[in-house]
Amino acid sequence: MKTISKVKAAFLWKELMEYEKVTEMTEVEHLALHEWVADGNGAHEKGSMACNEGGCPCDFSDDYRHTEEIRQDLERLTPKEQENYLARLRGEDTIDNLWEDLPELSFKADIYYHVLRKHNTHLFRETGSK
């Protein structure tokens, strides 16, 4: 636990009270947030560089919920499945993930091929494809 000034602690506490007024949380999330703020962090801060799907930074609660979701998912998986799951989160490929994705990617490629062939036949003539 960090030692913080009384001024900063008062500011963080006020920010926490305002945040709790507008943010629904479970009791576990509430306790985690209080520990986070007691350690000298703001309610809108987070331990990661997480952003939402729109690219906006997430606050503590969003980041906490996402981290908990990942932790719960990992608990249900075998070590090999955990490795593949984490690789997907990092944007990395594994042989298992590539095999898993192959049917969907092949299906999409086939659709793209047929649409392009129907609407851009001159491209297929130029490349020698039929």
C-alpha positions as CSV (number, residue, x, y, z in Angstrom):
1,M,0.0,0.0,0.0
2,K,1.4,3.4,-1.0
3,T,1.6,6.3,1.3
4,I,-0.2,9.3,-0.2
5,S,-0.7,12.9,0.9
6,K,-3.9,13.8,2.8
7,V,-4.8,16.2,-0.1
8,K,-4.5,13.5,-2.7
9,A,-6.4,11.0,-0.5
10,A,-9.2,13.5,0.0
11,F,-9.4,14.1,-3.8
12,L,-9.4,10.4,-4.5
13,W,-12.1,9.8,-1.9
14,K,-14.3,12.5,-3.4
15,E,-13.7,11.1,-6.9
16,L,-14.6,7.7,-5.6
17,M,-17.9,8.9,-4.1
18,E,-18.9,10.6,-7.3
19,Y,-17.9,7.5,-9.3
20,E,-20.0,5.2,-7.2
21,K,-23.1,7.4,-7.6
22,V,-23.1,6.8,-11.4
23,T,-21.6,3.3,-11.7
24,E,-23.3,0.1,-10.8
25,M,-21.0,-2.5,-9.2
26,T,-21.2,-5.8,-7.5
27,E,-19.9,-6.0,-3.9
28,V,-16.7,-7.7,-5.0
29,E,-16.1,-4.9,-7.6
30,H,-16.9,-2.3,-4.9
31,L,-14.3,-3.8,-2.5
32,A,-11.7,-4.1,-5.3
33,L,-12.3,-0.4,-6.3
34,H,-11.9,0.7,-2.7
35,E,-8.6,-1.2,-2.4
36,W,-7.5,0.3,-5.6
37,V,-8.3,3.9,-4.5
38,A,-6.8,3.2,-1.0
39,D,-3.5,2.3,-2.8
40,G,-3.4,5.9,-4.2
41,N,-5.1,5.3,-7.6
42,G,-8.1,7.2,-9.0
43,A,-11.4,5.5,-9.7
44,H,-11.0,6.4,-13.4
45,E,-7.5,4.9,-13.6
46,K,-6.7,1.3,-14.3
47,G,-3.7,-1.1,-14.1
48,S,-3.6,-1.7,-17.8
49,M,-3.8,0.3,-21.0
50,A,-7.2,-1.2,-21.8
51,C,-9.6,0.5,-24.2
52,N,-13.1,-0.3,-25.1
53,E,-14.2,-1.3,-28.6
54,G,-14.5,2.3,-29.6
55,G,-10.9,3.0,-28.7
56,C,-11.7,5.1,-25.6
57,P,-9.8,4.3,-22.4
58,C,-11.7,2.1,-19.9
59,D,-11.9,3.0,-16.2
60,F,-11.1,0.7,-13.3
61,S,-14.5,-1.1,-13.2
62,D,-14.5,-1.9,-17.0
63,D,-10.9,-3.2,-16.8
64,Y,-11.6,-5.2,-13.6
65,R,-14.7,-6.9,-15.1
66,H,-12.7,-7.7,-18.3
67,T,-9.8,-9.2,-16.3
68,E,-12.2,-11.2,-14.1
69,E,-13.9,-12.6,-17.3
70,I,-10.6,-13.7,-18.6
71,R,-9.6,-15.3,-15.3
72,Q,-12.9,-17.2,-15.1
73,D,-12.5,-18.4,-18.7
74,L,-9.0,-19.6,-18.0
75,E,-10.2,-21.6,-15.0
76,R,-12.4,-23.7,-17.2
77,L,-9.7,-24.5,-19.8
78,T,-6.9,-27.1,-20.0
79,P,-3.3,-25.8,-20.0
80,K,-3.2,-26.2,-23.8
81,E,-6.5,-24.4,-24.3
82,Q,-5.3,-21.6,-21.9
83,E,-2.2,-21.2,-24.1
84,N,-4.4,-20.8,-27.3
85,Y,-6.8,-18.5,-25.5
86,L,-4.1,-16.2,-24.3
87,A,-2.4,-16.2,-27.7
88,R,-5.7,-15.0,-29.3
89,L,-5.9,-12.2,-26.7
90,R,-2.3,-11.1,-27.7
91,G,-3.2,-11.3,-31.4
92,E,-0.8,-14.2,-31.9
93,D,-1.5,-17.4,-34.0
94,T,-1.0,-20.9,-32.8
95,I,-1.3,-24.0,-35.0
96,D,-4.4,-25.0,-33.0
97,N,-6.1,-21.7,-33.5
98,L,-5.2,-21.6,-37.2
99,W,-6.8,-25.1,-37.6
100,E,-9.9,-23.9,-35.7
101,D,-10.2,-20.8,-37.9
102,L,-9.6,-22.6,-41.2
103,P,-13.2,-23.6,-42.1
104,E,-14.5,-20.1,-41.5
105,L,-11.7,-18.4,-43.4
106,S,-12.1,-20.9,-46.3
107,F,-15.8,-20.1,-46.4
108,K,-15.2,-16.4,-46.5
109,A,-12.5,-16.7,-49.1
110,D,-14.8,-18.7,-51.3
111,I,-17.5,-16.1,-51.0
112,Y,-15.1,-13.2,-51.7
113,Y,-13.8,-15.1,-54.8
114,H,-17.3,-15.6,-56.2
115,V,-18.4,-12.0,-55.5
116,L,-15.2,-10.6,-57.1
117,R,-15.5,-12.9,-60.0
118,K,-19.1,-11.9,-60.6
119,H,-18.5,-8.1,-60.3
120,N,-14.9,-7.7,-61.5
121,T,-14.4,-10.3,-64.3
122,H,-11.8,-8.0,-65.9
123,L,-9.5,-8.6,-62.9
124,F,-9.6,-12.3,-63.4
125,R,-8.8,-12.0,-67.1
126,E,-5.8,-9.7,-66.3
127,T,-4.3,-12.2,-63.8
128,G,-5.0,-15.2,-66.0
129,S,-7.6,-16.7,-63.6
130,K,-10.9,-18.1,-64.9
